[in-house]
Amino acid sequence: MRRLLLPAIALVVIAGLVALGVWQLERRVTKLALIDQVEHRLVASPVSAPGPEAWPGIGPQSAYTRVAVHGTLLRDRSTLTQAVTAFGPGFWVMTPMKTDQGFTVLINRGFVSSGFTGPAGTTPLPSHVTITGLLRVTEPKGGFLRSNDPAADRWYSRDVAAIAARRALGPVAPYFIDADAKSEPGSPRGGLTVVSFPNNHLQYALTWFAMAGLLALATVRMVLRPSRD
């Protein structure tokens, strides 16, 4: 009985391992398509930032689209959210913009160091500006193991809805824009968006297939082994 039960269990496990390997290959195809899509977006000409009529369709599939928007920056209503970049720890400067189209959108104007103590608008610049950059989806609730604390004005992620509520901005776009370095030369430092998509799915797939193969080999040896009392 045991000689039949153990191979049956092994076959179920082997089927599960093969299914995991196939799933990883399917994820790899999806990830490669996403990487190709984003690479094309990064070099495309900017399009107008989506207005209210397009907001219901905004989601992860919209991320990293190059956009341009014109309007007035409300620098006195900026929010600092914690950040770590190649320049060390600091903050992203999130400033609302009242666009010429009539809607409000949060602009990530760039990075300032952790020693930053002045107002969010450190460089005297016209309030009415043109911002070009990358559309990013909201980052709700907070960062890893740390939740946003709106009451204390401590922010670990760029949560559009929570920031808008804290600053009494009213309806805002359900995304924010990472400004590029050319939008506002100087401080804050723009253009630091990290676009990286880990693609280890082939390695994972090979691991699952290898485990399935080893288990299959062990099962065959067990089945072919002479019976013992």
Secondary structure, DSSP 8 states (H G I E B T S, - for coil): -HHHHHHHHHHHHHHHHHHHHHHHHHHHHHHHHHHHHHHHHHHS--EE---GGGGGG-SGGGTT-EEEEEEEE-GGG-EEEEEEETTEEEEEEEEEEEETTS-EEEEEEEEEETT--S-S--S---SEEEEEEEEEE---SEETTEE-BGGGTB-SS--HHHHHHHTT--S--SEEEEE-TTTS-SSSB-----------HHHHHHHHHHHHHHHHHHHHHHHHS----
